Amino acid sequence: MAGRLWCGYACPQTVYTEMFMWIERRIEGDHMQRMRLDQSPLSARKFGIKAFKHGVWIAVALWTGFTFVGYFTPITTLAVSFASWTLGPWETFWIFFYGFATYGNAGWMREQLCKYMCPYARFQSVMFDPDTLVITYDAKRGDPRGSRGKKADPKALGLGDCVDCNICVQVCPTGIDIRKGLQYECIGCAACIDGCDQVMDKMGYPRGLIRYSTENAVAGKYADSDIRRHVARPRVLIYSALLVVIVAAFFGGLLLRSPLKVDVIRDRGAMVRDAAGGRIENVYRLQFINTDENTHRYRVTVSGLPGLEVVAPPAIEVPPATTQTFAVSVRADPAGLAPGAHAIVFHINEIERTGVRADEKSRFFVR
């Protein structure tokens, strides 16, 4: 519906790039001042300005890494460890890793990340249609392009409103010419719109030569004021329905998920061994995974052969969010059982609650 508004206004890469560019403007000056500074020979002043800028960038980047790790290590504990230089190895690694990534992405790569690494532009291109809101150049109004004086009549000169100043190209962070049509590199930041509107104001022409619009609106199929009426079109309704289904399935999966997962692993040390009373037994290791935040107790039973007996604790207790393994023996009377492997099923049921259970297949060997 709205093209790449996410990219231009809400994507963390764009937000951090704007932050770093603001710091750069505050320290080094506007575009022309930065160009003169870059072209000047190395001096103590130039080195100091550059060092100060990168120092601020690095401070912001490290703060970002620090706050990110603070989601996993309590932030107050992390701050005390950081101040006393007693951080753990993984905490140190991730703080510097995300700090380096932020510094490199927002300070150096900037929109190159959007052009060459982010899959969003290529993925979204298959979702665009002529009614998608994008940044567009009104070729009917702007062409033919050409320079002219402020007081000149463009119609008398056979020209459109575009004065061919190239400001839209100069301010574009990805370096595209929006006048050539929509391109996947466009991140929808609207810098070209701002630059063009300023030129239109100086020339006394109406704003909107470059504007947010749709392909159909620019082609004259309907006015810009009617764009909202074309939002509820079949493509959008289908995408919305699919999104609702996905969200419902996600929350349904969370609500209906079982907190219990069990894996049954046979003991490889002894396939079959004798037990008391002339019976035989197989030994298994049951791995319990409790994904809940509370302790649960389970009872183990087994089925599949007549007279099977489980030798296991009457209540297997698994602490919250942990994985534990318990040894379990299954015994049977070999009389009447053919040698070989027989299918059996372990049934694990929670003692306190009904409905929480797991059934796992395995094999019982008879010699």
N, C-alpha and C positions, 0 to 999 in steps of 0.2 A: 504493500500500500504506500509506503513512505520511502521507498528506495533505500539509500544508505545513510539515513539520518542517524542510525546507531553509530556508524563509523565516524561521522563528522562531529558528533556532539557527546556521545556517551561511552565509546570504547575506551578502556583504560590506556591503550597506546596513544590515542589522540589526546586524552586528558593530560597524561604525563608529558607528552610532547609540547602541549600548550604551556604547561607549567615551566618546563625547561626553557622554552623560547621566551617566556616572560622574564625569567631570571636573566637570560642572555641580553634582552633588550635593556633591562634595568642596569646591567653592569657595563655592557659594551656600547649601548646606544642603538639608534635606529639602523635600518638597512644600509644606508649610505655610510654612516659612521663605522659600522662593522666592516664594510668593504674596504674603507681607507685603512682601518686598523690591520686587517689581514694583509694588505698590500705593502704596508710600511715595514721597514727593516726591523729586525729584532732589537729591542731595547729593554731597559729595566722596567719602563712603564708598561710596554706591551706584555712583557713576561708577567708582571704583577697582575695586570687585568685578566689575562688568560688563566693564570693560576688561581686567582680568586673565583672566577666563574666556574672552573672545573671543581674547585673545592666545595662550592655551594652545591653543585650538581651531585658530587659524591656524597655529601652530607644528606641530601634529600633521598638519594638512592639507598644509602645504608639505613636511614630511618624507615624507608619502605620495607626493606628486608627484615628489620627488627620488629616492626608491627605485624608483619605477616607471620613470623615465627611465634609472635605473641598470641596467635590464635590457638596454638598447640601447647606451648609452655605458658603457664600463668604469667601475665605481663609484668606483675610486680616482682615475681621471682626472677624472671628474665632480666629485668632492669638491675636488680641487685647483683646478679651474676655478671652482667655486662660491666657494671661499674667496678666490680672487684676482680675482673679478668679471670673468672672461674667458670666461664661458659663450657658446656659440654662440646665434644667434637662435632656432633651432628648439628647442634644449634649454631655453632660458629660457621660450619659449612653453608647452611641454608641462609643465614643472614648475609654472608658475603656473596653467595650464589645469586640470590634475588637482588641484592644491591648491584652487583655487576650487570645483571640482565637489565635492570631498570636504567642504569647509567648508559649502557650501550644502546638499548632500544630507543630511549627517549632523547638521549643526548647526541647520538651519532647516526643511527639508522633512520630514525623518525619514520617518515612516510614510505621509505624504501621497504620497511617491514610490511606495510599494507600492500605494496605493489607486487612483491616477489614471494613473500612467505605466508601471508594470511590467506586461507582458502575461501574466506567469506565472499570476496568479490566474485570469484568464479562460480561459487555455489549459487549466489544470489542471481547471477545473470540468467539462469534458467527459470527463475521465478518472475522476472520482469515481464510486463506486457505494455501495450501502448497507453494504458491508463495508470501506470505506476508513476507516483510523484517523484520527479528527478530534477536536477539542475539542467536547464535547457537554454540554448541560444536561439533567439527568434530570428532565423535566417531571412524570413520574408521582410521583416522590418529592418534588419541590419545590413543586408547585402544590396548592392555592391558596396564593399568597404573602401575606405579611402580617407586620407587626411584632408582637412579643410580648416579654414579660419572659423572663429567662433561666430562671426556675423554672416558667414556664407550660408546660402540656401542650399541644402543638400539635394533637394529635388531639381533645382536648376542645374546642378552639377551632375545629375544622374547618379547620386550616391544614396546609400541607406544611412541609418543612424550610427553605424559602427565607424568610428574614426580611425580604426586600425592602430590604436595606441599600444596594443599588446600588454596592457596592464593585467588583463585577465590571465594571461600566460605567466607573467612575472610573479604574481602573487600566489599562483597555484602551487601548493606544497609538493604535488607529484609531477609538476612540469608539463601537464597536458594543455592542449588548446581546446577549450570547450566548444569553440566555434566549429570544430570538425565533427561535432556530434557526441553523444554519450559514449564514454569509454570506461572500461572496467577499472582503470586506475582512479577514477573520480571517487573521492571518499565523502562527497556531499558536505564539505565544510563551509561552502558558500563564500569563500574568500573572493572568488571571481565576481560574485553578485555585488559584494560591497565595493570592490574596486570599480566595476562598471557603473554602478549607481553614482559614485562620486564624479566620474567623468561626464555622465549624462547631466548631472546637476550643473557642472561647470559650463557645459555646452548649451544648457537651456532646453534639453530634450527630456521627454518623459522617462521615468525610471522603468526598469523591467525588461531591458533588452536581453539581459541574462537574468533568469528568475527560476523559482521553483514552479514547475508546471508539469504537464504530461505531454507525451508525444501527440496524442489526439487533440489536446487543447491548442498546442502550438500549430498544428496542421489546420486549425480552424473548424474542427468538427463540433466543438462546443467551447463556450467561454470559460476563462479561468474560474469564474464564479460558480460554474457548474461542476467543478472537479469533485466536490464532496458527494454529489449525487451519483457518481460512478464508482464509489467505494465498494458498495455491496454488489459486486459482480460475481459471476459463477466461480472464477478462480479463487477469489478471496473467501467465498463461502466454503468452498471445498477445503482450502488450507485451514480455515478456522475449525471446520468439523474434525479434520484430522488432528489438529492440535488439541481439541477438547478430548478426543478419544485417547490420545497419548497421555495427557495430564490425568484423566480419569484412571487409566490403567496404572500409571505410576502411583497415585495415591491408593488405589485399590490394592496394589501389590504390597504397599507399606502396611495397610490395615490388616490384610489377610495373611501376611507372611508368618511363618512359624518361627519361633525363637530357637527351635531345636534342629540341629543337623547332626547326623550320625554316620560314621564310616565304620565298616566292619572289616577287620584285617585278620587273616588267619595267622596263627603262630607257625612260623616256618621251621622251628626247631624240632618239633615232633608232630607228624601228621596225625597219628592215632596212638593212644596209649591206654594201658589197662587202668581200670578204676576199681573201687571196692565193690564186692557183690557180683563179680563176674561181668560187670558192665565195661564199656569202653567210653572214652571221652576225647573230644577235640577241644583245643584251646584257641580262643580268639581274643583279639584286642579291639575293644569298642572305643572309638574316639568320639567324644561328645563335644559339640560346639554350641555354647550358649550365647546367642546374639542379643539377649535381653539385658536390661540393666538391673535385674533382680536375680537372686539365687533360686534355682529350681531343683526339684528332686524327682527322680525318675525310677520306674520299675521296669525290669527286663524280663520278658518271656520269650518263648520260642515255639514254633510250630513247624509241621512238615513231616514228622515221623511219629509213630505211636510210642508213647512212654518217654518222650524227651524230658530231660531234667536240666535246669539251668542252675549252675553254681555261681552265684553272684551276690553282692550285698543286697539286702532287702530294699534299700533306698540309696540310689546313687545321687549324690549331691554335687551340683556343678555351680561354682560361683559365677557372678555376672560377668559377661563379656570375656569369657575365658574358654580355653580348649583343654580338655583333660582326657586321659586315656586310662581305661580300666580293663584288667584281665578278667575274662569270663570263660567258664568251662561249660560245655554241653555234654551230657552223658545219655547213653541209650543202651538198651539190652540188645546185643548183637544177634540174638536168636530170631530167626525169621527174616533177617535183613540180608539182602544180597551184597556181596562185596562191591566196593566202588564208591562213587560219589553220589550223594543224595541231596536234593534241594531242600533247604530249610529257610525259614524266615524269622528274623529277630523282630520282636515287637517292643518298642520303647514307648511307654506311656507316662505322662506326668502324674504324680500322685495327687497333688492338690487340685489341679484343674483338668477337666475333661476336654477333649478336642485337640490337645497338644500331644501329638504322637509322631512316631517315625517308624516305618517298616523297611528293613534292609534285608536283601537276599544274600545267602551264602551257601556253602557246601559242607555237608557232614560226611566224613570218610569212614567207611567200614572195611576192615581187612578180612 
